[in-house]
Amino acid sequence: MLPAYDIDTKKNPNRIIFGSETNPPRIPQLWKYAESDPANLGDFTWTGWDYLGETGVGITNYQGKMTFSAPYPALLAYCGDIDLTGYRRPLSYLREITFCLRKNPYISVQLPQYYGADAKNTPWAVTETVRSWTWNGFENKPVHIEIYSPGDSVALLQDGKEIGRAALENHRVGFETVYMPGKLEAVAYQGEQEIGRDCLTTAGPATQLFIHGWSGKKLTFIEIQAVDQQGLPVMEGEHQIHVELDGCMLDGFGSGDPMSIESFREKQHTSCRGRALLAVRGRGTVTISADGLKQCSISC
């Protein structure tokens, strides 16, 4: 896409141009063209919201194979800035920073079980990262930190101690460290002036479900997230979540898991990163439970 902008605008200087299916990881470079060329109307990425089909476009292959598709049981493209349940994935924050809409950096962590693996992605995706600093069983093992940020450099602090500072390239920078429970903090700089911070704190065991609902004209959507006693999201240790409906009807229930083989029309579903989304029709009460977690209810 980037070479095409130069070639096409030189060949056709009197035409307008726009990116109609651009690659999300390249948004900082692409947006420079959109801002600098008066004939460029803008950039339309592929894609904003994840979707069923084109399975595996965004799924990381950890065997070093560059493939456009993934075999069964993959069912999602998995290349959206927003996952199937409406939850923002890390790459969406790179876009927000590129558009000058976010002042603070954003921290996420590559899956430590695949540290050092020959990870491959199509141009529509980056190696999968998770916004979590809770990796039980990986204490004292190496991890890769991915940070998106405004400014020109970022410092990474682990438990209050600076472990590195590096220049940003296209709003991105990576750090290597060893996982230990505690606090991870990124500090963004413009020159020597601090311009923003972000932090992640290790969560405790999941004890309850946090739920949040909102209603449209016909449906009520209920977000579900496993959290610890302090309310911190717990992204590991998936849960079989059950719902009971009194007066309302199930319209859909699922997660953002690109490999799930569970139905969207059943009253139980396994969380993904501790999250799930429920859609119900009509008015009534929804009771949500999972083994070992505090039961909760919501009226709709």
C-alpha positions as CSV (number, residue, x, y, z in Angstrom):
1,M,0.0,0.0,0.0
2,L,2.8,2.5,0.8
3,P,4.6,2.2,-2.6
4,A,1.2,2.4,-4.3
5,Y,0.6,5.9,-2.9
6,D,3.8,7.2,-4.4
7,I,3.4,5.5,-7.7
8,D,-0.3,6.3,-8.2
9,T,-0.1,9.9,-7.2
10,K,2.8,10.5,-9.6
11,K,1.0,8.7,-12.5
12,N,-2.3,10.5,-11.8
13,P,-1.5,13.8,-10.2
14,N,-5.0,15.2,-10.7
15,R,-6.8,12.3,-9.0
16,I,-7.9,11.9,-5.4
17,I,-6.8,8.8,-3.6
18,F,-7.6,6.9,-0.4
19,G,-6.6,3.6,1.3
20,S,-9.6,1.3,1.2
21,E,-8.2,-1.8,2.9
22,T,-4.9,-0.9,4.6
23,N,-2.9,-3.0,7.0
24,P,-3.5,-2.0,10.7
25,P,0.1,-2.4,11.9
26,R,1.3,0.3,9.3
27,I,-1.2,3.0,10.4
28,P,1.6,5.4,11.6
29,Q,3.3,5.3,8.2
30,L,0.0,5.3,6.2
31,W,-1.4,8.3,8.2
32,K,1.6,10.4,7.3
33,Y,0.6,10.1,3.7
34,A,-3.0,10.9,4.5
35,E,-1.9,14.1,6.4
36,S,0.8,15.3,3.9
37,D,-0.9,14.7,0.6
38,P,-3.9,17.0,-0.2
39,A,-5.2,14.5,-2.7
40,N,-5.4,11.7,-0.1
41,L,-8.8,11.5,1.4
42,G,-7.8,9.2,4.3
43,D,-7.3,5.7,5.4
44,F,-9.8,2.8,5.8
45,T,-8.2,-0.1,7.7
46,W,-9.0,-3.8,7.4
47,T,-10.6,-4.1,9.8
48,G,-12.3,-2.2,12.7
49,W,-14.4,-5.0,14.1
50,D,-13.4,-8.7,14.1
51,Y,-15.7,-11.0,12.1
52,L,-16.6,-14.6,11.2
53,G,-14.8,-16.1,8.2
54,E,-11.5,-15.5,6.5
55,T,-10.2,-17.6,9.4
56,G,-6.8,-16.8,10.6
57,V,-5.9,-13.6,8.8
58,G,-4.8,-12.2,12.2
59,I,-3.9,-15.4,14.1
60,T,-0.2,-15.6,15.0
61,N,1.5,-18.7,13.7
62,Y,4.2,-19.8,16.1
63,Q,5.8,-22.4,13.9
64,G,7.4,-19.8,11.6
65,K,4.8,-20.4,8.7
66,M,3.4,-17.4,6.9
67,T,-0.2,-18.4,6.1
68,F,-3.3,-16.4,5.3
69,S,-5.7,-19.0,6.8
70,A,-5.8,-21.2,9.9
71,P,-7.2,-24.7,10.0
72,Y,-10.2,-25.9,12.1
73,P,-11.3,-25.0,14.7
74,A,-10.5,-21.4,13.7
75,L,-13.7,-19.4,13.0
76,L,-12.6,-15.7,13.2
77,A,-10.5,-13.5,11.0
78,Y,-9.0,-12.1,14.3
79,C,-7.6,-9.0,12.6
80,G,-9.9,-6.4,14.0
81,D,-9.0,-3.4,16.2
82,I,-12.0,-4.5,18.2
83,D,-12.7,-8.2,19.0
84,L,-16.0,-10.0,18.3
85,T,-17.4,-9.0,21.7
86,G,-16.6,-5.2,21.4
87,Y,-13.4,-5.3,23.4
88,R,-10.5,-3.2,22.2
89,R,-7.4,-5.1,21.2
90,P,-4.0,-3.6,21.7
91,L,-3.5,-2.5,18.1
92,S,-6.4,-0.1,18.4
93,Y,-4.4,2.0,20.8
94,L,-1.6,2.4,18.2
95,R,-4.3,3.9,16.0
96,E,-5.6,6.1,18.7
97,I,-2.1,7.4,19.4
98,T,-1.4,7.9,15.7
99,F,-4.5,10.1,15.5
100,C,-3.3,12.1,18.5
101,L,-6.3,11.1,20.5
102,R,-4.4,9.4,23.4
103,K,-1.8,11.2,25.5
104,N,-0.6,8.2,27.5
105,P,1.4,5.2,26.4
106,Y,-0.1,1.7,26.2
107,I,1.5,-1.4,27.6
108,S,0.8,-5.0,26.5
109,V,2.8,-8.2,26.8
110,Q,3.5,-11.0,24.3
111,L,2.4,-14.4,25.4
112,P,5.4,-15.7,27.5
113,Q,4.8,-19.3,26.6
114,Y,5.9,-18.4,23.0
115,Y,8.9,-16.3,24.0
116,G,11.6,-16.8,21.3
117,A,9.2,-18.7,19.0
118,D,9.4,-17.9,15.2
119,A,6.1,-16.0,15.2
120,K,4.6,-15.1,11.8
121,N,1.7,-12.8,10.9
122,T,0.1,-11.7,7.8
123,P,0.4,-7.9,7.0
124,W,-3.0,-7.5,8.7
125,A,-1.8,-8.3,12.2
126,V,1.0,-8.2,14.7
127,T,2.2,-10.9,17.1
128,E,-0.5,-11.3,19.7
129,T,-0.1,-9.4,22.9
130,V,-2.3,-9.1,26.0
131,R,-2.8,-6.2,28.4
132,S,-1.8,-8.2,31.5
133,W,1.1,-8.5,34.0
134,T,-0.3,-11.7,35.5
135,W,1.6,-14.7,34.2
136,N,1.4,-17.4,36.9
137,G,4.0,-20.2,36.2
138,F,6.3,-17.9,34.3
139,E,8.2,-16.3,37.2
140,N,11.8,-15.6,36.4
141,K,11.3,-16.3,32.7
142,P,11.8,-13.9,29.9
143,V,9.0,-11.8,28.4
144,H,8.7,-9.3,25.6
145,I,6.9,-6.0,26.3
146,E,5.3,-4.1,23.5
147,I,4.6,-0.4,24.1
148,Y,2.7,2.1,21.9
149,S,3.2,5.7,22.7
150,P,3.2,9.3,21.7
151,G,6.4,11.3,22.1
152,D,9.9,10.3,20.9
153,S,11.0,7.8,23.6
154,V,9.7,5.6,26.4
155,A,11.2,4.4,29.7
156,L,10.1,1.1,31.2
157,L,10.0,0.7,35.0
158,Q,9.6,-2.6,36.8
159,D,8.6,-2.3,40.5
160,G,9.8,1.3,40.4
161,K,13.2,0.7,38.9
162,E,14.0,1.8,35.4
163,I,15.1,-1.1,33.3
164,G,15.5,0.6,30.0
165,R,14.7,3.6,27.8
166,A,14.5,3.5,24.1
167,A,13.5,5.7,21.1
168,L,10.1,5.2,19.5
169,E,9.8,4.2,15.9
170,N,6.4,4.8,14.4
171,H,5.0,5.1,17.9
172,R,6.2,1.6,18.8
173,V,9.0,0.2,21.0
174,G,9.8,-3.2,22.5
175,F,11.6,-4.2,25.8
176,E,12.9,-7.5,27.1
177,T,12.6,-8.3,30.8
178,V,12.0,-11.2,33.2
179,Y,8.6,-11.7,34.6
180,M,8.0,-11.2,38.3
181,P,4.7,-10.3,39.9
182,G,4.4,-6.6,40.8
183,K,4.1,-3.4,38.8
184,L,5.1,-2.5,35.2
185,E,5.1,1.2,34.2
186,A,5.8,3.0,31.0
187,V,6.8,6.7,30.9
188,A,6.6,8.6,27.6
189,Y,8.9,11.5,26.9
190,Q,9.1,14.3,24.4
191,G,12.8,15.2,24.6
192,E,13.4,15.2,28.4
193,Q,9.8,16.2,29.3
194,E,7.5,13.5,30.6
195,I,4.2,13.5,28.7
196,G,2.3,10.5,29.9
197,R,2.3,7.2,31.9
198,D,0.7,3.8,31.8
199,C,1.0,0.9,34.3
200,L,0.0,-2.7,34.7
201,T,-0.3,-4.4,38.1
202,T,-0.3,-8.2,38.8
203,A,-3.8,-9.4,39.6
204,G,-4.7,-11.9,42.3
205,P,-6.9,-15.0,41.8
206,A,-10.3,-14.4,40.2
207,T,-13.0,-14.2,42.9
208,Q,-16.0,-12.7,41.1
209,L,-17.5,-11.6,37.8
210,F,-17.7,-7.9,37.0
211,I,-20.7,-7.2,34.8
212,H,-21.8,-4.1,32.9
213,G,-25.0,-3.9,30.8
214,W,-26.4,-1.4,28.3
215,S,-29.7,-1.5,26.4
216,G,-30.5,-0.7,22.8
217,K,-33.9,-0.6,21.1
218,K,-34.3,-4.4,21.0
219,L,-31.3,-5.9,22.8
220,T,-29.5,-5.6,26.1
221,F,-25.8,-6.4,26.0
222,I,-24.0,-7.5,29.1
223,E,-20.2,-7.5,29.4
224,I,-18.7,-10.1,31.7
225,Q,-15.1,-10.0,33.1
226,A,-13.5,-12.2,35.7
227,V,-11.8,-9.9,38.4
228,D,-9.9,-10.3,41.6
229,Q,-10.8,-9.0,45.0
230,Q,-9.5,-5.5,44.1
231,G,-11.5,-5.5,40.8
232,L,-8.4,-6.0,38.6
233,P,-9.2,-8.0,35.4
234,V,-7.9,-11.5,35.5
235,M,-6.9,-12.6,32.0
236,E,-5.8,-16.1,32.6
237,G,-7.6,-19.3,33.8
238,E,-10.7,-19.4,31.6
239,H,-14.1,-20.0,33.1
240,Q,-17.2,-21.8,32.0
241,I,-19.8,-19.1,32.5
242,H,-23.5,-20.0,32.9
243,V,-26.5,-17.7,32.6
244,E,-30.1,-18.1,33.9
245,L,-32.8,-15.9,32.4
246,D,-36.1,-14.9,34.0
247,G,-38.5,-13.0,31.7
248,C,-36.0,-12.4,28.9
249,M,-34.6,-14.5,26.1
250,L,-31.1,-15.4,25.0
251,D,-30.1,-13.8,21.7
252,G,-26.4,-14.6,21.7
253,F,-23.5,-15.5,24.1
254,G,-19.9,-15.8,23.2
255,S,-16.3,-14.6,23.5
256,G,-13.5,-13.3,21.3
257,D,-11.8,-16.6,21.2
258,P,-10.8,-17.2,17.5
259,M,-10.7,-21.0,18.1
260,S,-13.9,-21.6,20.0
261,I,-16.2,-24.4,18.9
262,E,-19.0,-23.5,21.2
263,S,-22.4,-22.4,20.1
264,F,-23.4,-18.7,20.4
265,R,-27.0,-19.8,21.2
266,E,-26.4,-21.8,24.4
267,K,-26.6,-20.6,28.0
268,Q,-23.0,-21.4,28.8
269,H,-19.8,-20.3,27.2
270,T,-16.1,-20.4,28.0
271,S,-14.5,-17.0,28.6
272,C,-11.5,-15.7,26.6
273,R,-9.0,-13.6,28.6
274,G,-11.6,-13.8,31.3
275,R,-14.2,-12.0,29.2
276,A,-17.5,-12.9,27.5
277,L,-20.5,-11.0,26.0
278,L,-24.1,-11.8,26.4
279,A,-27.0,-10.4,24.4
280,V,-30.6,-10.8,25.6
281,R,-34.0,-9.8,24.2
282,G,-36.9,-8.5,26.3
283,R,-37.1,-7.4,30.0
284,G,-36.2,-9.5,33.0
285,T,-33.4,-10.6,35.2
286,V,-30.1,-12.3,34.2
287,T,-28.1,-14.3,36.7
288,I,-24.5,-15.1,35.8
289,S,-22.3,-17.7,37.5
290,A,-19.0,-19.6,37.1
291,D,-17.5,-22.3,39.3
292,G,-15.5,-20.8,42.2
293,L,-16.6,-17.2,41.5
294,K,-19.3,-15.1,43.2
295,Q,-22.6,-15.2,41.4
296,C,-24.1,-11.9,40.2
297,S,-27.4,-10.7,38.7
298,I,-28.5,-7.8,36.5
299,S,-32.0,-6.5,35.5
300,C,-32.6,-5.6,31.9
